[in-house]
Amino acid sequence: MPIINSLDAEKEAILQTARLMLVSARTAPKAGGIDDVTAAIVYGEEKEKIAAEMEKIAEERQIPGFTRDARNVHDSDVVVLIGVRGTKSFGLNCGGCGYKSCKEFEETAKELGQDFIGPNCIFKLLDLGIAIGSAVKTAGILNVDNRIMYRIGVAAKRLGMLPEASVIMGVPLSAKGKNIYFDRK
């Protein structure tokens, strides 16, 4: 009878969880049924590139949180990236983006700020939040430790991952004896 050791089984389960998280993000409700969410699974060498970029940003900006979160990425098996094409308007003229009308928003140049491209439609950003919430709910149900991290998204954006997304968040995944994303220094 073949034997699958615990560590191999856990790594396989984490990758499967990441796949199911992408399904959850895709099927999460979207404003008007218009899906502008994009997502990817990153592991191995590409995951390490994200951590290295986070360390680089920490040094550039003198923000130790980037270094701390980079350690979490190094210690994680997989990172799920979830982004949104937020520079498209929803068409309600609600003003949530800071403009009087969607037409004014659409005519405004979309530019890269320090981390992301903006301005963004508030409904697209809400869709991003709902998709992320749905994805991490799936990870939680499957007992895979995770934490939503802005800083991962910053590094992923700088590396050109999810190129269509104006805003990206990252969710590292781990299964250890203790959740590595809490009690951090």
C-alpha positions as CSV (number, residue, x, y, z in Angstrom):
1,M,0.0,0.0,0.0
2,P,1.5,3.4,-1.0
3,I,2.1,5.9,1.8
4,I,1.7,9.7,1.4
5,N,3.6,11.5,4.1
6,S,1.9,14.4,5.9
7,L,4.0,17.2,4.5
8,D,3.4,16.1,0.9
9,A,-0.3,15.7,1.5
10,E,-0.5,19.1,3.2
11,K,1.3,20.9,0.3
12,E,-1.0,19.2,-2.2
13,A,-4.0,20.2,-0.1
14,I,-2.8,23.8,0.1
15,L,-2.5,24.0,-3.7
16,Q,-5.9,22.5,-4.1
17,T,-7.3,25.0,-1.6
18,A,-5.8,27.8,-3.7
19,R,-7.6,26.5,-6.8
20,L,-10.9,26.4,-4.9
21,M,-10.2,29.9,-3.6
22,L,-10.0,31.1,-7.3
23,V,-13.4,29.4,-7.9
24,S,-14.8,31.2,-4.9
25,A,-13.4,34.6,-6.1
26,R,-14.8,34.0,-9.6
27,T,-18.3,33.0,-8.4
28,A,-18.6,35.7,-5.8
29,P,-21.4,38.2,-6.5
30,K,-20.4,41.1,-8.7
31,A,-22.1,44.5,-9.2
32,G,-24.4,44.2,-12.1
33,G,-23.1,40.7,-12.8
34,I,-20.1,42.2,-14.5
35,D,-16.9,40.3,-13.6
36,D,-13.8,42.4,-13.6
37,V,-12.0,40.3,-11.0
38,T,-8.8,38.6,-12.0
39,A,-6.8,36.1,-9.9
40,A,-3.8,33.8,-10.0
41,I,-1.9,31.2,-7.9
42,V,1.8,31.8,-7.3
43,Y,4.2,29.4,-5.8
44,G,7.8,28.2,-6.0
45,E,10.2,30.6,-7.7
46,E,7.6,33.2,-8.6
47,K,6.4,33.3,-4.9
48,E,10.0,33.9,-3.9
49,K,10.2,36.8,-6.4
50,I,7.3,38.4,-4.6
51,A,9.0,38.1,-1.2
52,A,12.2,39.5,-2.6
53,E,10.4,42.5,-4.1
54,M,8.7,43.1,-0.7
55,E,12.1,43.2,0.9
56,K,13.3,45.7,-1.7
57,I,10.3,47.9,-1.1
58,A,10.9,47.7,2.7
59,E,14.4,49.0,2.1
60,E,13.3,51.7,-0.3
61,R,10.5,53.0,1.9
62,Q,12.0,52.2,5.3
63,I,8.8,50.3,6.2
64,P,9.5,47.2,8.3
65,G,6.0,45.8,7.7
66,F,7.1,44.8,4.2
67,T,10.0,42.8,5.6
68,R,7.8,41.1,8.2
69,D,5.2,40.2,5.5
70,A,8.0,39.0,3.1
71,R,9.0,36.5,5.8
72,N,5.4,35.3,5.9
73,V,5.5,34.9,2.1
74,H,8.9,32.9,2.3
75,D,7.3,30.7,4.9
76,S,4.1,30.1,2.9
77,D,3.5,27.4,0.4
78,V,1.3,29.4,-2.0
79,V,0.1,32.9,-2.6
80,V,-3.2,33.7,-4.1
81,L,-3.4,37.0,-5.9
82,I,-6.8,38.7,-6.5
83,G,-7.1,41.9,-8.4
84,V,-9.7,44.0,-10.2
85,R,-9.9,46.0,-13.3
86,G,-11.2,49.0,-11.3
87,T,-10.6,51.7,-13.8
88,K,-13.9,50.8,-15.6
89,S,-17.0,52.6,-14.4
90,F,-20.2,50.9,-13.3
91,G,-22.4,53.6,-14.8
92,L,-24.4,54.8,-11.8
93,N,-23.0,58.4,-11.4
94,C,-22.8,57.8,-7.7
95,G,-19.7,59.9,-7.1
96,G,-18.0,57.3,-4.9
97,C,-14.9,57.6,-7.0
98,G,-14.7,61.3,-6.3
99,Y,-16.1,62.5,-9.7
100,K,-19.5,63.9,-10.4
101,S,-20.3,61.4,-13.1
102,C,-19.1,58.2,-14.6
103,K,-18.4,60.1,-17.8
104,E,-16.1,62.5,-15.9
105,F,-14.4,59.4,-14.2
106,E,-14.0,57.7,-17.5
107,E,-12.4,60.8,-19.1
108,T,-9.9,61.1,-16.3
109,A,-6.4,59.7,-16.9
110,K,-5.8,56.5,-15.0
111,E,-2.3,56.7,-13.6
112,L,0.0,54.6,-11.5
113,G,0.2,56.0,-8.0
114,Q,2.8,54.8,-5.5
115,D,1.3,51.3,-5.5
116,F,-1.8,51.0,-7.7
117,I,-3.5,52.6,-10.7
118,G,-6.3,55.0,-10.0
119,P,-8.8,56.4,-9.7
120,N,-11.0,53.3,-9.3
121,C,-14.8,52.8,-9.4
122,I,-16.0,52.1,-5.9
123,F,-18.3,49.3,-7.2
124,K,-15.2,47.5,-8.7
125,L,-13.4,47.9,-5.4
126,L,-16.4,46.4,-3.6
127,D,-16.4,43.5,-6.0
128,L,-12.7,43.0,-5.2
129,G,-13.4,42.9,-1.5
130,I,-16.3,40.5,-1.9
131,A,-14.2,38.2,-4.1
132,I,-11.4,38.2,-1.5
133,G,-13.8,37.6,1.3
134,S,-15.3,34.7,-0.5
135,A,-11.8,33.2,-1.3
136,V,-10.6,33.5,2.3
137,K,-13.8,32.0,3.5
138,T,-13.1,28.9,1.4
139,A,-9.6,28.7,2.9
140,G,-11.0,29.0,6.4
141,I,-13.5,26.3,5.8
142,L,-10.7,24.0,4.6
143,N,-8.6,24.9,7.7
144,V,-5.8,26.5,5.7
145,D,-4.3,29.5,7.5
146,N,-4.3,32.7,5.5
147,R,-4.2,36.5,5.8
148,I,-5.1,39.2,3.3
149,M,-2.0,41.3,2.6
150,Y,-1.9,44.6,0.9
151,R,1.9,44.5,0.7
152,I,1.9,41.3,-1.4
153,G,-0.3,43.1,-3.9
154,V,2.1,46.0,-4.1
155,A,5.0,43.7,-4.9
156,A,2.9,41.7,-7.4
157,K,1.9,44.9,-9.2
158,R,5.5,46.1,-9.4
159,L,6.5,42.7,-10.8
160,G,3.8,42.9,-13.5
161,M,1.6,40.1,-12.2
162,L,-2.1,40.3,-13.0
163,P,-1.3,43.1,-15.5
164,E,-4.9,44.0,-16.2
165,A,-5.6,44.7,-12.5
166,S,-5.5,48.3,-11.2
167,V,-5.5,47.0,-7.6
168,I,-4.1,43.7,-6.3
169,M,-4.2,42.0,-2.9
170,G,-2.4,38.9,-1.9
171,V,-3.4,36.0,0.3
172,P,-0.5,33.7,1.5
173,L,-1.5,30.1,2.5
174,S,0.1,27.9,5.1
175,A,-0.6,24.8,7.2
176,K,1.7,24.6,10.2
177,G,1.2,23.6,13.8
178,K,0.5,27.3,14.6
179,N,-0.9,30.0,12.3
180,I,2.2,31.9,11.1
181,Y,0.2,35.0,10.2
182,F,-0.6,36.1,13.7
183,D,1.6,36.9,16.7
184,R,4.0,38.5,14.2
185,K,6.6,41.1,15.1
